[in-house]
């Protein structure tokens, strides 16, 4: 074998190794982070023709890629798959950006709201912060306090029953409905769902009871909450939820929150771009944490 042929063969093998690497765009919801092993666990969307949606550990080559991540972060990255390895590159936080009118108006109005609502009672809570107690009224006319639900994992969205957009309040409620089915054996004992109306004037307990029936909600484990408008506003602003009347409808931001067994804010998902499966995977990790 001549030197030229040997070099050509090595180059051919090297080129084959490079071209064998496959790259796939992925969006994932971070569940856990392991900086020591330069990995994170994420609930990932499906890759058509390669894999179904699944929870999996993902390695990174540079540990600094994990610095901006935390559990509940939605991320975009490129999954690189070789013959004997896989890892993520170009990991970046997925920012909720909607071209719809409602969220764009909300972003502008939030700047105005921040000027007038910076007191401690309504300041937005940081992840890991204890959630202050509050009391609202559910669809059965009962007072429901956060303190009554101590020791349970809580998931809450913020909706109004007359919302005309199927990909906003309806989607957030559908996400909770999927949780109710997925964790049916833990509802009430370990997991409680809360849907807080941002239209308390219209959404009375009677109206909420009809809306709850749409989702076949068990009133003992899925509470649709209303109350005096100032009380509702205080609760909403603690989680960054803002809303304003706008030509017969409500302009509002989209948030889904998770409170852990210790009464601390475990997640505050903004927008509607995460899937019900990803939300369920995250809730599963919180349910699994016991001291």
Secondary structure as a PSIPRED ss2 file (coil, helix, strand):
# PSIPRED VFORMAT (PSIPRED V4.0)

   1 X C   1.000  0.000  0.000
   2 X C   1.000  0.000  0.000
   3 X H   0.000  1.000  0.000
   4 X H   0.000  1.000  0.000
   5 X H   0.000  1.000  0.000
   6 X H   0.000  1.000  0.000
   7 X H   0.000  1.000  0.000
   8 X H   0.000  1.000  0.000
   9 X H   0.000  1.000  0.000
  10 X H   0.000  1.000  0.000
  11 X H   0.000  1.000  0.000
  12 X H   0.000  1.000  0.000
  13 X H   0.000  1.000  0.000
  14 X H   0.000  1.000  0.000
  15 X H   0.000  1.000  0.000
  16 X H   0.000  1.000  0.000
  17 X H   0.000  1.000  0.000
  18 X H   0.000  1.000  0.000
  19 X H   0.000  1.000  0.000
  20 X H   0.000  1.000  0.000
  21 X C   1.000  0.000  0.000
  22 X E   0.000  0.000  1.000
  23 X E   0.000  0.000  1.000
  24 X E   0.000  0.000  1.000
  25 X E   0.000  0.000  1.000
  26 X E   0.000  0.000  1.000
  27 X E   0.000  0.000  1.000
  28 X E   0.000  0.000  1.000
  29 X E   0.000  0.000  1.000
  30 X E   0.000  0.000  1.000
  31 X E   0.000  0.000  1.000
  32 X E   0.000  0.000  1.000
  33 X E   0.000  0.000  1.000
  34 X E   0.000  0.000  1.000
  35 X H   0.000  1.000  0.000
  36 X H   0.000  1.000  0.000
  37 X H   0.000  1.000  0.000
  38 X C   1.000  0.000  0.000
  39 X E   0.000  0.000  1.000
  40 X E   0.000  0.000  1.000
  41 X E   0.000  0.000  1.000
  42 X E   0.000  0.000  1.000
  43 X E   0.000  0.000  1.000
  44 X E   0.000  0.000  1.000
  45 X C   1.000  0.000  0.000
  46 X C   1.000  0.000  0.000
  47 X E   0.000  0.000  1.000
  48 X C   1.000  0.000  0.000
  49 X C   1.000  0.000  0.000
  50 X C   1.000  0.000  0.000
  51 X E   0.000  0.000  1.000
  52 X C   1.000  0.000  0.000
  53 X C   1.000  0.000  0.000
  54 X E   0.000  0.000  1.000
  55 X E   0.000  0.000  1.000
  56 X E   0.000  0.000  1.000
  57 X E   0.000  0.000  1.000
  58 X E   0.000  0.000  1.000
  59 X E   0.000  0.000  1.000
  60 X E   0.000  0.000  1.000
  61 X C   1.000  0.000  0.000
  62 X C   1.000  0.000  0.000
  63 X H   0.000  1.000  0.000
  64 X H   0.000  1.000  0.000
  65 X H   0.000  1.000  0.000
  66 X H   0.000  1.000  0.000
  67 X C   1.000  0.000  0.000
  68 X C   1.000  0.000  0.000
  69 X C   1.000  0.000  0.000
  70 X C   1.000  0.000  0.000
  71 X C   1.000  0.000  0.000
  72 X C   1.000  0.000  0.000
  73 X C   1.000  0.000  0.000
  74 X E   0.000  0.000  1.000
  75 X E   0.000  0.000  1.000
  76 X E   0.000  0.000  1.000
  77 X E   0.000  0.000  1.000
  78 X E   0.000  0.000  1.000
  79 X E   0.000  0.000  1.000
  80 X E   0.000  0.000  1.000
  81 X E   0.000  0.000  1.000
  82 X C   1.000  0.000  0.000
  83 X C   1.000  0.000  0.000
  84 X C   1.000  0.000  0.000
  85 X C   1.000  0.000  0.000
  86 X E   0.000  0.000  1.000
  87 X E   0.000  0.000  1.000
  88 X E   0.000  0.000  1.000
  89 X E   0.000  0.000  1.000
  90 X E   0.000  0.000  1.000
  91 X E   0.000  0.000  1.000
  92 X E   0.000  0.000  1.000
  93 X E   0.000  0.000  1.000
  94 X C   1.000  0.000  0.000
  95 X C   1.000  0.000  0.000
  96 X C   1.000  0.000  0.000
  97 X C   1.000  0.000  0.000
  98 X C   1.000  0.000  0.000
  99 X C   1.000  0.000  0.000
 100 X C   1.000  0.000  0.000
 101 X H   0.000  1.000  0.000
 102 X H   0.000  1.000  0.000
 103 X H   0.000  1.000  0.000
 104 X H   0.000  1.000  0.000
 105 X H   0.000  1.000  0.000
 106 X H   0.000  1.000  0.000
 107 X H   0.000  1.000  0.000
 108 X H   0.000  1.000  0.000
 109 X H   0.000  1.000  0.000
 110 X H   0.000  1.000  0.000
 111 X H   0.000  1.000  0.000
 112 X H   0.000  1.000  0.000
 113 X H   0.000  1.000  0.000
 114 X H   0.000  1.000  0.000
 115 X H   0.000  1.000  0.000
 116 X H   0.000  1.000  0.000
 117 X C   1.000  0.000  0.000
 118 X C   1.000  0.000  0.000
 119 X C   1.000  0.000  0.000
 120 X C   1.000  0.000  0.000
 121 X C   1.000  0.000  0.000
 122 X C   1.000  0.000  0.000
 123 X C   1.000  0.000  0.000
 124 X C   1.000  0.000  0.000
 125 X C   1.000  0.000  0.000
 126 X C   1.000  0.000  0.000
 127 X C   1.000  0.000  0.000
 128 X C   1.000  0.000  0.000
 129 X C   1.000  0.000  0.000
 130 X E   0.000  0.000  1.000
 131 X C   1.000  0.000  0.000
 132 X C   1.000  0.000  0.000
 133 X C   1.000  0.000  0.000
 134 X C   1.000  0.000  0.000
 135 X E   0.000  0.000  1.000
 136 X E   0.000  0.000  1.000
 137 X E   0.000  0.000  1.000
 138 X C   1.000  0.000  0.000
 139 X C   1.000  0.000  0.000
 140 X C   1.000  0.000  0.000
 141 X C   1.000  0.000  0.000
 142 X C   1.000  0.000  0.000
 143 X E   0.000  0.000  1.000
 144 X E   0.000  0.000  1.000
 145 X E   0.000  0.000  1.000
 146 X H   0.000  1.000  0.000
 147 X H   0.000  1.000  0.000
 148 X H   0.000  1.000  0.000
 149 X H   0.000  1.000  0.000
 150 X C   1.000  0.000  0.000
 151 X C   1.000  0.000  0.000
 152 X C   1.000  0.000  0.000
 153 X E   0.000  0.000  1.000
 154 X E   0.000  0.000  1.000
 155 X E   0.000  0.000  1.000
 156 X E   0.000  0.000  1.000
 157 X E   0.000  0.000  1.000
 158 X E   0.000  0.000  1.000
 159 X E   0.000  0.000  1.000
 160 X C   1.000  0.000  0.000
 161 X C   1.000  0.000  0.000
 162 X C   1.000  0.000  0.000
 163 X C   1.000  0.000  0.000
 164 X C   1.000  0.000  0.000
 165 X C   1.000  0.000  0.000
 166 X C   1.000  0.000  0.000
 167 X C   1.000  0.000  0.000
 168 X C   1.000  0.000  0.000
 169 X H   0.000  1.000  0.000
 170 X H   0.000  1.000  0.000
 171 X H   0.000  1.000  0.000
 172 X H   0.000  1.000  0.000
 173 X H   0.000  1.000  0.000
 174 X H   0.000  1.000  0.000
 175 X H   0.000  1.000  0.000
 176 X H   0.000  1.000  0.000
 177 X H   0.000  1.000  0.000
 178 X H   0.000  1.000  0.000
 179 X H   0.000  1.000  0.000
 180 X H   0.000  1.000  0.000
 181 X H   0.000  1.000  0.000
 182 X H   0.000  1.000  0.000
 183 X C   1.000  0.000  0.000
 184 X C   1.000  0.000  0.000
 185 X C   1.000  0.000  0.000
 186 X C   1.000  0.000  0.000
 187 X E   0.000  0.000  1.000
 188 X C   1.000  0.000  0.000
 189 X C   1.000  0.000  0.000
 190 X C   1.000  0.000  0.000
 191 X E   0.000  0.000  1.000
 192 X E   0.000  0.000  1.000
 193 X E   0.000  0.000  1.000
 194 X E   0.000  0.000  1.000
 195 X E   0.000  0.000  1.000
 196 X E   0.000  0.000  1.000
 197 X E   0.000  0.000  1.000
 198 X C   1.000  0.000  0.000
 199 X C   1.000  0.000  0.000
 200 X C   1.000  0.000  0.000
 201 X C   1.000  0.000  0.000
 202 X C   1.000  0.000  0.000
 203 X C   1.000  0.000  0.000
 204 X C   1.000  0.000  0.000
 205 X H   0.000  1.000  0.000
 206 X H   0.000  1.000  0.000
 207 X H   0.000  1.000  0.000
 208 X H   0.000  1.000  0.000
 209 X H   0.000  1.000  0.000
 210 X H   0.000  1.000  0.000
 211 X H   0.000  1.000  0.000
 212 X H   0.000  1.000  0.000
 213 X H   0.000  1.000  0.000
 214 X H   0.000  1.000  0.000
 215 X C   1.000  0.000  0.000
 216 X C   1.000  0.000  0.000
 217 X C   1.000  0.000  0.000
 218 X C   1.000  0.000  0.000
 219 X C   1.000  0.000  0.000
 220 X C   1.000  0.000  0.000
 221 X C   1.000  0.000  0.000
 222 X E   0.000  0.000  1.000
 223 X E   0.000  0.000  1.000
 224 X E   0.000  0.000  1.000
 225 X E   0.000  0.000  1.000
 226 X E   0.000  0.000  1.000
 227 X C   1.000  0.000  0.000
 228 X C   1.000  0.000  0.000
 229 X H   0.000  1.000  0.000
 230 X H   0.000  1.000  0.000
 231 X H   0.000  1.000  0.000
 232 X H   0.000  1.000  0.000
 233 X H   0.000  1.000  0.000
 234 X H   0.000  1.000  0.000
 235 X H   0.000  1.000  0.000
 236 X H   0.000  1.000  0.000
 237 X H   0.000  1.000  0.000
 238 X H   0.000  1.000  0.000
 239 X C   1.000  0.000  0.000
 240 X C   1.000  0.000  0.000
 241 X C   1.000  0.000  0.000
 242 X C   1.000  0.000  0.000
 243 X E   0.000  0.000  1.000
 244 X E   0.000  0.000  1.000
 245 X E   0.000  0.000  1.000
 246 X E   0.000  0.000  1.000
 247 X C   1.000  0.000  0.000
 248 X C   1.000  0.000  0.000
 249 X E   0.000  0.000  1.000
 250 X E   0.000  0.000  1.000
 251 X E   0.000  0.000  1.000
 252 X E   0.000  0.000  1.000
 253 X C   1.000  0.000  0.000
 254 X C   1.000  0.000  0.000
 255 X E   0.000  0.000  1.000
 256 X E   0.000  0.000  1.000
 257 X E   0.000  0.000  1.000
 258 X E   0.000  0.000  1.000
 259 X E   0.000  0.000  1.000
 260 X C   1.000  0.000  0.000
 261 X C   1.000  0.000  0.000
 262 X C   1.000  0.000  0.000
 263 X C   1.000  0.000  0.000
 264 X E   0.000  0.000  1.000
 265 X E   0.000  0.000  1.000
 266 X E   0.000  0.000  1.000
 267 X E   0.000  0.000  1.000
 268 X E   0.000  0.000  1.000
 269 X E   0.000  0.000  1.000
 270 X E   0.000  0.000  1.000
 271 X C   1.000  0.000  0.000
 272 X C   1.000  0.000  0.000
 273 X C   1.000  0.000  0.000
 274 X C   1.000  0.000  0.000
 275 X C   1.000  0.000  0.000
 276 X H   0.000  1.000  0.000
 277 X H   0.000  1.000  0.000
 278 X H   0.000  1.000  0.000
 279 X H   0.000  1.000  0.000
 280 X H   0.000  1.000  0.000
 281 X H   0.000  1.000  0.000
 282 X H   0.000  1.000  0.000
 283 X H   0.000  1.000  0.000
 284 X H   0.000  1.000  0.000
 285 X H   0.000  1.000  0.000
 286 X H   0.000  1.000  0.000
 287 X H   0.000  1.000  0.000
 288 X C   1.000  0.000  0.000
 289 X C   1.000  0.000  0.000
 290 X C   1.000  0.000  0.000
 291 X C   1.000  0.000  0.000
